[in-house]
């Protein structure tokens, strides 16, 4: 390969790696900080700042040492720093690092934590990669005359590499091998491209490959108490199934702050009170048989409980956006084929595309663990839910908030009251959970008469649902598709909760 073509190859690979790193950075940070817009703001800002510095340094260094060997040393250095990512990133999940920022308001703390993480983990290698384009243009200027044409080709080829680097991680490598090994894969490709230019400098290859080997052995996920049964990075989240000492299994996402689903081998075992309460939501209507829709199926705890409680009297449809979660639920969480109709879809998309009506619609969908996806909490969404409720049907939802007067639940209630006649709320009796029931006619008298189910789960459910009371109407702003800052509200709530607990 001629040096000219090799320089174009190096341009293409560098552009591909830059974009792959930017996309993969969100997956590396997600287990510790989630993927809110605060995190993405820092990812984009740090990448742009690093590239800007790299462009300047690349231009200056290329003037002082316009040699291919110098450029290849820079590229090798970038690959080495990327290979260190799996070893560096776990530090930012430490309790010490989190507590350092407890004195700050939630959004600023998250902003600062993820900013520092991005700077430490990715700034240097991306700055090195930013040096490549100006350096290559300088090398071409030593032999080429038409520099305008050459510069255009360099930028076009680099952008073509970025195009490939956009799709490969998202569609192929992250789902197959995970985010950390994706970083190592692209770092290795970058290294091999540089090593091809060295050829005779074999000692450099040996050192880099040794570091790559160390990196490959350090790709473990977030540590949790209990036995790790399964972990996978999906297009939507980092997922783990953990088995506790008592044999119960927990499905957890991303940071691991919140448990998404619980499974105990025995039938209808009590889990959390708010889960038990949602499982008994059908007791609020008289119709039998009935149709129940669960949006946010996850491991299937609520859907499975309802099926066990009501048997053939209920037809259940569970909607889950992540197919890998459903696979894990069937393998580890007792979700069986046949008992529940599972649909892989976004909850709102499902409602928009179905003509079916339901007697009970349970909304228990969360992203980034504790954040309700904004499009499942707006006035427009609740109007869609109402359109798919049968006569006297109800919607039941689980809302995370620190108290009944806080911003999230106040805004949700204000929004629900613009759509439904009756809105009732009850303390979920489990940390920061509240149960909200909405409909045009909610009848709670049936709760006292119910005798179905094991005593413990029934008592837990009644302990929560007996506390249902008409929701207070506040002056909170109604959530709409145009305005629903639930990520900020959730960050504020989490920070307030932990600071008060401290």
DRENLUMNU-494164 format. One record per residue (C-alpha): x, y, z. Coordinates in steps of 0.02 Angstrom, whole numbers, plus 50000, padded with zeros to 5 digits. Layout:
// residues N
{X X	Y Y	Z Z}
...
This chain:
// residues 502
{X 50000	Y 50000	Z 50000}
{X 50068	Y 50171	Z 49953}
{X 50094	Y 50299	Z 50091}
{X 49956	Y 50407	Z 50014}
{X 49826	Y 50268	Z 50024}
{X 49886	Y 50221	Z 50197}
{X 49857	Y 50399	Z 50258}
{X 49680	Y 50392	Z 50189}
{X 49654	Y 50227	Z 50280}
{X 49717	Y 50303	Z 50442}
{X 49598	Y 50449	Z 50416}
{X 49451	Y 50331	Z 50393}
{X 49491	Y 50225	Z 50545}
{X 49520	Y 50376	Z 50657}
{X 49353	Y 50452	Z 50607}
{X 49267	Y 50286	Z 50639}
{X 49344	Y 50269	Z 50812}
{X 49298	Y 50447	Z 50865}
{X 49115	Y 50417	Z 50828}
{X 49117	Y 50244	Z 50905}
{X 49193	Y 50316	Z 51064}
{X 49060	Y 50453	Z 51073}
{X 48918	Y 50329	Z 51057}
{X 48997	Y 50203	Z 51174}
{X 49035	Y 50334	Z 51307}
{X 48850	Y 50340	Z 51352}
{X 48852	Y 50153	Z 51384}
{X 49009	Y 50164	Z 51490}
{X 48934	Y 50302	Z 51597}
{X 48756	Y 50232	Z 51606}
{X 48788	Y 50108	Z 51749}
{X 48841	Y 50254	Z 51859}
{X 48747	Y 50408	Z 51798}
{X 48609	Y 50346	Z 51683}
{X 48583	Y 50422	Z 51510}
{X 48491	Y 50583	Z 51549}
{X 48515	Y 50740	Z 51445}
{X 48640	Y 50800	Z 51577}
{X 48752	Y 50652	Z 51537}
{X 48732	Y 50673	Z 51350}
{X 48771	Y 50858	Z 51365}
{X 48937	Y 50816	Z 51445}
{X 48976	Y 50679	Z 51320}
{X 48952	Y 50795	Z 51172}
{X 49038	Y 50942	Z 51257}
{X 49192	Y 50844	Z 51308}
{X 49209	Y 50760	Z 51139}
{X 49198	Y 50929	Z 51050}
{X 49320	Y 51011	Z 51170}
{X 49444	Y 50867	Z 51154}
{X 49434	Y 50870	Z 50964}
{X 49459	Y 51059	Z 50962}
{X 49615	Y 51045	Z 51068}
{X 49675	Y 50900	Z 50960}
{X 49655	Y 51001	Z 50801}
{X 49763	Y 51141	Z 50872}
{X 49896	Y 51025	Z 50944}
{X 49899	Y 50919	Z 50786}
{X 49932	Y 51072	Z 50681}
{X 50071	Y 51134	Z 50796}
{X 50159	Y 50967	Z 50819}
{X 50150	Y 50927	Z 50633}
{X 50244	Y 51088	Z 50598}
{X 50382	Y 51042	Z 50720}
{X 50396	Y 50858	Z 50672}
{X 50310	Y 50824	Z 50505}
{X 50349	Y 50638	Z 50506}
{X 50236	Y 50487	Z 50488}
{X 50322	Y 50407	Z 50638}
{X 50267	Y 50551	Z 50749}
{X 50087	Y 50536	Z 50691}
{X 50087	Y 50348	Z 50720}
{X 50152	Y 50373	Z 50896}
{X 50005	Y 50489	Z 50930}
{X 49882	Y 50361	Z 50861}
{X 49959	Y 50222	Z 50965}
{X 49946	Y 50332	Z 51120}
{X 49760	Y 50359	Z 51084}
{X 49732	Y 50171	Z 51068}
{X 49826	Y 50137	Z 51231}
{X 49719	Y 50262	Z 51328}
{X 49560	Y 50185	Z 51256}
{X 49620	Y 50013	Z 51311}
{X 49628	Y 50079	Z 51489}
{X 49443	Y 50128	Z 51492}
{X 49380	Y 49963	Z 51568}
{X 49502	Y 49982	Z 51712}
{X 49469	Y 50167	Z 51746}
{X 49279	Y 50179	Z 51729}
{X 49228	Y 50072	Z 51882}
{X 49303	Y 50204	Z 51998}
{X 49161	Y 50322	Z 51955}
{X 49034	Y 50201	Z 52025}
{X 49113	Y 50207	Z 52198}
{X 49014	Y 50269	Z 52348}
{X 49154	Y 50391	Z 52390}
{X 49142	Y 50477	Z 52221}
{X 48953	Y 50493	Z 52236}
{X 48957	Y 50563	Z 52413}
{X 49085	Y 50696	Z 52365}
{X 48947	Y 50793	Z 52276}
{X 48805	Y 50770	Z 52400}
{X 48811	Y 50953	Z 52450}
{X 48760	Y 51010	Z 52275}
{X 48585	Y 51020	Z 52199}
{X 48543	Y 50860	Z 52106}
{X 48557	Y 50920	Z 51927}
{X 48723	Y 51007	Z 51959}
{X 48793	Y 50858	Z 52051}
{X 48749	Y 50740	Z 51909}
{X 48818	Y 50866	Z 51785}
{X 48983	Y 50880	Z 51880}
{X 49002	Y 50694	Z 51913}
{X 48975	Y 50642	Z 51733}
{X 49082	Y 50787	Z 51671}
{X 49229	Y 50734	Z 51778}
{X 49206	Y 50554	Z 51724}
{X 49204	Y 50602	Z 51541}
{X 49357	Y 50712	Z 51560}
{X 49459	Y 50579	Z 51649}
{X 49406	Y 50432	Z 51541}
{X 49391	Y 50503	Z 51366}
{X 49467	Y 50677	Z 51348}
{X 49648	Y 50626	Z 51317}
{X 49619	Y 50487	Z 51188}
{X 49493	Y 50593	Z 51091}
{X 49614	Y 50741	Z 51092}
{X 49747	Y 50627	Z 51019}
{X 49624	Y 50571	Z 50885}
{X 49585	Y 50753	Z 50846}
{X 49768	Y 50777	Z 50801}
{X 49757	Y 50653	Z 50657}
{X 49672	Y 50757	Z 50521}
{X 49781	Y 50914	Z 50529}
{X 49935	Y 50803	Z 50544}
{X 49887	Y 50703	Z 50389}
{X 49853	Y 50863	Z 50290}
{X 50026	Y 50924	Z 50338}
{X 50105	Y 50761	Z 50279}
{X 50014	Y 50774	Z 50113}
{X 50074	Y 50954	Z 50091}
{X 50253	Y 50889	Z 50077}
{X 50215	Y 50795	Z 49916}
{X 50050	Y 50863	Z 49849}
{X 50012	Y 51029	Z 49765}
{X 49822	Y 51030	Z 49758}
{X 49797	Y 51045	Z 49945}
{X 49618	Y 51104	Z 49931}
{X 49573	Y 50942	Z 49843}
{X 49674	Y 50838	Z 49966}
{X 49597	Y 50924	Z 50118}
{X 49423	Y 50893	Z 50050}
{X 49462	Y 50708	Z 50029}
{X 49535	Y 50696	Z 50205}
{X 49379	Y 50770	Z 50283}
{X 49263	Y 50667	Z 50172}
{X 49352	Y 50503	Z 50211}
{X 49357	Y 50544	Z 50397}
{X 49171	Y 50581	Z 50395}
{X 49138	Y 50417	Z 50302}
{X 49230	Y 50329	Z 50442}
{X 49122	Y 50420	Z 50569}
{X 48969	Y 50361	Z 50475}
{X 49023	Y 50181	Z 50496}
{X 49073	Y 50215	Z 50676}
{X 48896	Y 50276	Z 50710}
{X 48808	Y 50116	Z 50658}
{X 48930	Y 49978	Z 50705}
{X 48925	Y 50003	Z 50895}
{X 48738	Y 50034	Z 50906}
{X 48682	Y 49893	Z 50793}
{X 48820	Y 49763	Z 50803}
{X 48955	Y 49770	Z 50936}
{X 48869	Y 49837	Z 51093}
{X 48724	Y 49712	Z 51084}
{X 48845	Y 49569	Z 51045}
{X 48996	Y 49601	Z 51156}
{X 48952	Y 49748	Z 51270}
{X 49016	Y 49926	Z 51286}
{X 49185	Y 49894	Z 51365}
{X 49236	Y 49762	Z 51240}
{X 49172	Y 49877	Z 51103}
{X 49293	Y 50009	Z 51162}
{X 49433	Y 49880	Z 51163}
{X 49385	Y 49818	Z 50990}
{X 49395	Y 49991	Z 50912}
{X 49553	Y 50031	Z 51010}
{X 49632	Y 49872	Z 50941}
{X 49579	Y 49915	Z 50763}
{X 49657	Y 50086	Z 50787}
{X 49816	Y 50010	Z 50855}
{X 49831	Y 49882	Z 50715}
{X 49809	Y 50019	Z 50586}
{X 49952	Y 50116	Z 50667}
{X 50057	Y 49959	Z 50689}
{X 50038	Y 49926	Z 50503}
{X 50126	Y 50090	Z 50474}
{X 50268	Y 50046	Z 50592}
{X 50291	Y 49868	Z 50527}
{X 50467	Y 49846	Z 50589}
{X 50436	Y 49920	Z 50760}
{X 50378	Y 49754	Z 50831}
{X 50416	Y 49798	Z 51012}
{X 50279	Y 49930	Z 51006}
{X 50153	Y 49799	Z 50950}
{X 50200	Y 49684	Z 51093}
{X 50174	Y 49819	Z 51225}
{X 50007	Y 49875	Z 51153}
{X 49939	Y 49699	Z 51138}
{X 49987	Y 49661	Z 51317}
{X 49888	Y 49811	Z 51376}
{X 49742	Y 49758	Z 51266}
{X 49745	Y 49587	Z 51350}
{X 49739	Y 49667	Z 51522}
{X 49592	Y 49773	Z 51466}
{X 49497	Y 49622	Z 51400}
{X 49507	Y 49540	Z 51572}
{X 49436	Y 49693	Z 51660}
{X 49267	Y 49710	Z 51577}
{X 49159	Y 49664	Z 51725}
{X 48999	Y 49761	Z 51757}
{X 48934	Y 49850	Z 51909}
{X 48958	Y 49748	Z 52067}
{X 48805	Y 49701	Z 52169}
{X 48774	Y 49596	Z 52322}
{X 48723	Y 49420	Z 52277}
{X 48765	Y 49300	Z 52138}
{X 48770	Y 49369	Z 51962}
{X 48665	Y 49253	Z 51852}
{X 48659	Y 49357	Z 51695}
{X 48714	Y 49523	Z 51623}
{X 48694	Y 49602	Z 51454}
{X 48705	Y 49771	Z 51373}
{X 48555	Y 49795	Z 51263}
{X 48515	Y 49938	Z 51144}
{X 48415	Y 50014	Z 51288}
{X 48510	Y 49981	Z 51449}
{X 48638	Y 49882	Z 51548}
{X 48545	Y 49736	Z 51628}
{X 48586	Y 49613	Z 51766}
{X 48497	Y 49469	Z 51852}
{X 48558	Y 49445	Z 52030}
{X 48514	Y 49300	Z 52146}
{X 48503	Y 49345	Z 52330}
{X 48554	Y 49232	Z 52475}
{X 48372	Y 49181	Z 52502}
{X 48358	Y 49123	Z 52321}
{X 48255	Y 49270	Z 52258}
{X 48307	Y 49346	Z 52092}
{X 48316	Y 49530	Z 52051}
{X 48313	Y 49613	Z 51881}
{X 48409	Y 49778	Z 51887}
{X 48454	Y 49907	Z 51756}
{X 48596	Y 50031	Z 51734}
{X 48653	Y 50109	Z 51899}
{X 48573	Y 49971	Z 52002}
{X 48487	Y 50095	Z 52118}
{X 48315	Y 50020	Z 52090}
{X 48251	Y 49842	Z 52069}
{X 48143	Y 49823	Z 51912}
{X 48071	Y 49649	Z 51947}
{X 48080	Y 49516	Z 52082}
{X 48053	Y 49330	Z 52066}
{X 48040	Y 49200	Z 52202}
{X 48021	Y 49019	Z 52154}
{X 47865	Y 48994	Z 52258}
{X 47701	Y 49048	Z 52179}
{X 47636	Y 49220	Z 52222}
{X 47768	Y 49265	Z 52349}
{X 47758	Y 49440	Z 52421}
{X 47891	Y 49556	Z 52353}
{X 47868	Y 49742	Z 52382}
{X 47705	Y 49814	Z 52446}
{X 47680	Y 49928	Z 52297}
{X 47703	Y 49779	Z 52179}
{X 47577	Y 49679	Z 52280}
{X 47457	Y 49827	Z 52272}
{X 47470	Y 49843	Z 52082}
{X 47440	Y 49655	Z 52070}
{X 47272	Y 49680	Z 52158}
{X 47219	Y 49829	Z 52051}
{X 47089	Y 49720	Z 51960}
{X 46994	Y 49711	Z 52126}
{X 46940	Y 49891	Z 52094}
{X 46825	Y 49837	Z 51953}
{X 46681	Y 49712	Z 51953}
{X 46692	Y 49648	Z 51775}
{X 46739	Y 49463	Z 51753}
{X 46819	Y 49402	Z 51644}
{X 46930	Y 49552	Z 51614}
{X 47072	Y 49611	Z 51504}
{X 47229	Y 49685	Z 51581}
{X 47369	Y 49778	Z 51494}
{X 47538	Y 49799	Z 51581}
{X 47649	Y 49934	Z 51503}
{X 47826	Y 49905	Z 51565}
{X 47824	Y 49716	Z 51582}
{X 48009	Y 49701	Z 51631}
{X 48032	Y 49533	Z 51721}
{X 47843	Y 49507	Z 51727}
{X 47818	Y 49513	Z 51916}
{X 47653	Y 49608	Z 51913}
{X 47584	Y 49519	Z 51759}
{X 47631	Y 49350	Z 51831}
{X 47551	Y 49392	Z 51998}
{X 47388	Y 49445	Z 51916}
{X 47383	Y 49286	Z 51813}
{X 47411	Y 49180	Z 51968}
{X 47278	Y 49275	Z 52065}
{X 47139	Y 49275	Z 51934}
{X 47183	Y 49128	Z 51821}
{X 47065	Y 49106	Z 51674}
{X 46963	Y 49258	Z 51727}
{X 47096	Y 49372	Z 51656}
{X 47180	Y 49395	Z 51488}
{X 47346	Y 49487	Z 51508}
{X 47448	Y 49580	Z 51378}
{X 47621	Y 49636	Z 51431}
{X 47714	Y 49769	Z 51331}
{X 47904	Y 49780	Z 51347}
{X 48015	Y 49884	Z 51234}
{X 48174	Y 49781	Z 51261}
{X 48171	Y 49605	Z 51188}
{X 48326	Y 49555	Z 51287}
{X 48232	Y 49592	Z 51449}
{X 48095	Y 49473	Z 51395}
{X 48226	Y 49339	Z 51356}
{X 48301	Y 49358	Z 51530}
{X 48129	Y 49358	Z 51610}
{X 48085	Y 49193	Z 51526}
{X 48251	Y 49115	Z 51573}
{X 48271	Y 49177	Z 51752}
{X 48113	Y 49266	Z 51812}
{X 47976	Y 49136	Z 51786}
{X 47892	Y 49221	Z 51636}
{X 47812	Y 49079	Z 51540}
{X 47747	Y 49073	Z 51363}
{X 47559	Y 49054	Z 51349}
{X 47502	Y 49135	Z 51510}
{X 47540	Y 49313	Z 51457}
{X 47536	Y 49387	Z 51282}
{X 47703	Y 49477	Z 51266}
{X 47720	Y 49619	Z 51142}
{X 47890	Y 49696	Z 51104}
{X 47850	Y 49879	Z 51081}
{X 47851	Y 50050	Z 51160}
{X 47695	Y 50066	Z 51267}
{X 47630	Y 50221	Z 51181}
{X 47664	Y 50151	Z 51009}
{X 47568	Y 49994	Z 51056}
{X 47416	Y 50093	Z 51110}
{X 47421	Y 50199	Z 50954}
{X 47424	Y 50045	Z 50842}
{X 47294	Y 49935	Z 50930}
{X 47105	Y 49940	Z 50925}
{X 47089	Y 49834	Z 51081}
{X 47011	Y 49897	Z 51243}
{X 47061	Y 49846	Z 51418}
{X 46977	Y 49845	Z 51587}
{X 47138	Y 49882	Z 51681}
{X 47293	Y 49968	Z 51611}
{X 47444	Y 49964	Z 51725}
{X 47586	Y 50084	Z 51682}
{X 47749	Y 50037	Z 51768}
{X 47879	Y 50087	Z 51638}
{X 48042	Y 50170	Z 51687}
{X 48199	Y 50223	Z 51597}
{X 48366	Y 50256	Z 51683}
{X 48294	Y 50157	Z 51828}
{X 48194	Y 50291	Z 51919}
{X 48135	Y 50406	Z 51780}
{X 47964	Y 50387	Z 51700}
{X 47986	Y 50406	Z 51511}
{X 47915	Y 50578	Z 51480}
{X 47805	Y 50521	Z 51335}
{X 47717	Y 50400	Z 51455}
{X 47669	Y 50537	Z 51577}
{X 47593	Y 50675	Z 51472}
{X 47416	Y 50734	Z 51443}
{X 47421	Y 50664	Z 51267}
{X 47473	Y 50492	Z 51330}
{X 47337	Y 50485	Z 51463}
{X 47208	Y 50532	Z 51333}
{X 47269	Y 50384	Z 51230}
{X 47255	Y 50272	Z 51383}
{X 47077	Y 50331	Z 51416}
{X 47030	Y 50294	Z 51236}
{X 47082	Y 50113	Z 51263}
{X 46993	Y 50086	Z 51429}
{X 46830	Y 49989	Z 51430}
{X 46679	Y 50062	Z 51518}
{X 46720	Y 50092	Z 51702}
{X 46899	Y 50036	Z 51668}
{X 47044	Y 50104	Z 51770}
{X 47225	Y 50150	Z 51746}
{X 47347	Y 50110	Z 51886}
{X 47524	Y 50177	Z 51891}
{X 47675	Y 50175	Z 52004}
{X 47757	Y 50345	Z 52032}
{X 47924	Y 50369	Z 52118}
{X 47925	Y 50525	Z 52226}
{X 47982	Y 50570	Z 52400}
{X 47814	Y 50637	Z 52461}
{X 47640	Y 50670	Z 52396}
{X 47668	Y 50857	Z 52380}
{X 47827	Y 50842	Z 52276}
{X 47843	Y 50900	Z 52097}
{X 47832	Y 50735	Z 52003}
{X 47674	Y 50668	Z 52082}
{X 47594	Y 50840	Z 52090}
{X 47624	Y 50866	Z 51905}
{X 47563	Y 50691	Z 51861}
{X 47404	Y 50714	Z 51962}
{X 47371	Y 50885	Z 51887}
{X 47392	Y 50806	Z 51715}
{X 47281	Y 50655	Z 51754}
{X 47143	Y 50768	Z 51820}
{X 47130	Y 50851	Z 51649}
{X 47087	Y 50680	Z 51575}
{X 46999	Y 50575	Z 51708}
{X 46854	Y 50613	Z 51825}
{X 46925	Y 50519	Z 51975}
{X 47108	Y 50517	Z 52025}
{X 47159	Y 50431	Z 52186}
{X 47329	Y 50410	Z 52268}
{X 47402	Y 50298	Z 52402}
{X 47572	Y 50285	Z 52485}
{X 47658	Y 50130	Z 52416}
{X 47736	Y 50096	Z 52587}
{X 47902	Y 50060	Z 52502}
{X 48035	Y 50196	Z 52503}
{X 47979	Y 50324	Z 52372}
{X 47834	Y 50236	Z 52286}
{X 47657	Y 50300	Z 52267}
{X 47512	Y 50211	Z 52184}
{X 47396	Y 50320	Z 52079}
{X 47229	Y 50256	Z 52012}
{X 47133	Y 50352	Z 51879}
{X 46965	Y 50321	Z 51798}
{X 46792	Y 50392	Z 51774}
{X 46719	Y 50296	Z 51920}
{X 46832	Y 50214	Z 52049}
{X 46748	Y 50099	Z 52174}
{X 46856	Y 50046	Z 52323}
{X 46724	Y 49953	Z 52424}
{X 46768	Y 49786	Z 52341}
{X 46939	Y 49789	Z 52422}
{X 46872	Y 49748	Z 52595}
{X 46781	Y 49595	Z 52530}
{X 46921	Y 49514	Z 52433}
{X 46981	Y 49344	Z 52491}
{X 47088	Y 49290	Z 52344}
{X 47273	Y 49256	Z 52354}
{X 47394	Y 49208	Z 52494}
{X 47369	Y 49303	Z 52655}
{X 47534	Y 49398	Z 52657}
{X 47523	Y 49468	Z 52482}
{X 47338	Y 49510	Z 52508}
{X 47375	Y 49601	Z 52671}
{X 47517	Y 49697	Z 52589}
{X 47406	Y 49749	Z 52445}
{X 47263	Y 49802	Z 52558}
{X 47383	Y 49897	Z 52671}
{X 47424	Y 50006	Z 52521}
{X 47257	Y 50012	Z 52429}
{X 47155	Y 50045	Z 52586}
{X 47249	Y 50210	Z 52593}
{X 47180	Y 50269	Z 52426}
{X 47109	Y 50443	Z 52440}
{X 47061	Y 50579	Z 52316}
{X 47216	Y 50663	Z 52251}
{X 47241	Y 50844	Z 52297}
{X 47237	Y 50965	Z 52152}
{X 47388	Y 51077	Z 52158}
{X 47444	Y 51220	Z 52048}
{X 47576	Y 51109	Z 51969}
{X 47600	Y 51131	Z 51783}
{X 47517	Y 51002	Z 51670}
{X 47639	Y 50887	Z 51580}
{X 47625	Y 50887	Z 51391}
{X 47724	Y 50816	Z 51246}
{X 47797	Y 50989	Z 51227}
{X 47846	Y 51011	Z 51411}
{X 47883	Y 50866	Z 51528}
{X 48054	Y 50885	Z 51615}
{X 48040	Y 50722	Z 51712}
{X 48226	Y 50688	Z 51710}
{X 48262	Y 50849	Z 51804}
{X 48117	Y 50820	Z 51923}
{X 48180	Y 50644	Z 51960}
{X 48360	Y 50701	Z 51988}
{X 48297	Y 50833	Z 52109}
{X 48190	Y 50705	Z 52199}
{X 48331	Y 50578	Z 52217}
{X 48452	Y 50707	Z 52282}
{X 48326	Y 50777	Z 52405}
{X 48283	Y 50603	Z 52468}
{X 48463	Y 50553	Z 52501}
{X 48511	Y 50719	Z 52578}
{X 48364	Y 50710	Z 52697}
{X 48406	Y 50529	Z 52739}
{X 48586	Y 50579	Z 52774}
